Amino acid sequence: MKKLTLKDVAKQLGVSTATISNAFNRPDQLSASKRTEILDACKRIGYTGPNRAAQILRKGQSNIVALVLADSLDYMVTDPVANTFIQGVSRVLRENHKHLLLYAGDSESIIDVVDFVDGFICYGAPRNPDLSVQLKQQNKPVVTVDFNLEGSPAINIDNEQASYEIAKAALKPGDKVAILGLRLIESPNTCRIYDSPLLDAESSITHRRLDGYFQALKEVDIKVESDWIWNLPENAGMYAVQAAKEVLSCHPRPNVILCMSDIIALELLQCALSMGIDVPGELRITGFDGIEEAARTRPYMATVCQSSVEKGMQSARLLLSGENKSMSLPYEVRLGETI
């Protein structure tokens, strides 16, 4: 069926195109009864109003905000940290009568949507680095979260300091330490990093966490070689289980394992307990993020708690305000029962 145009509708209803346009866009130009009459007639013939895309291009405003996620949508919406962040963003946008568009960080380009959104919130460094370049080059406002983009305001916590604090609480001189990290190198598999070049070392929050661990390790005179650092390509259980089984099968087995997320730490804890390993007697474990599951497990996970909902809300407020200021949000180190 051919899409009805403004002219088609005006001809069918026997009114001017201006009258149809006013009914949808300028209700003050018509009486209430006349507007209702026009809208009801349009509904009967299947006309829903002027072309929305053309209106957006003409007015330069859509009331839509794009949330660029770090990775694919199917992965990110199942991640509990990302999920609560999205809730925070959505809450503020809804309060301000704005709409949310989720955009995958492994997409080829943002060009397809840049003309139809009012701005971008970028949650984590996109897996496709070209998106970061494109975000810098376009003229819509951008707020970044958990990474920095030159010239754009950012929402972060002090990942390096937080990691230092949780590691320092767990470590003792003479410990044998392993680290289970996230996207430290460009590899699709769970593996030790060995001599592989670090990925996005300047902008990635996981590298800031690694820096924090190293600072704490240095203060207790412990050196962790690269073959005792694992890379997990995603913050997902299947990769965490594989890393947990590998690290717990090592000889000698580490007695401290620093994990860059609670999901990794929880899988490691369950694997250790199933092997009869006493936590924290034989093995101390730290997590990061403070997800709800970490609060429910026993022994209670030692972790860094950050409010992902608050982070999402603040990023949306910052974008809507138009202010060019960065924010560092608070966090809490919970020592729990695993160290």
Buried (B, 14 or more C-beta within 10 A) or exposed (E): EEEBEBEBBBEBBEBEBEBBBBBBEEBEEBEEEBBEBBBEBBEEEEBEBBEEEEBBEEEEEBEBBBBBBBBBBEBBEEBBBBBBBBEBBBBBBEEEEBEBBBBBBBBEEBEEBBEBBBBBBBBBBBBBEEBBEBBEEBEBBBBBBBBBBEEBBBBBBBBBBBBBBBBBBBBEEEBBBBBBBBBBBEBEEBBBBEEBEBBBEEBBBBBBBBBBBBBBBEEBEBEBEBEBBBBBBBBBBEBBBBBBBBBBEEEEBBBBBBBBBBBBBBBBBBBBBEEEBEBBEEBBBBBBBBBEBBBEBEBBBBBBBBBBBBBBBBBBBBBBEEEEEBBEBEBEBBBBEBB
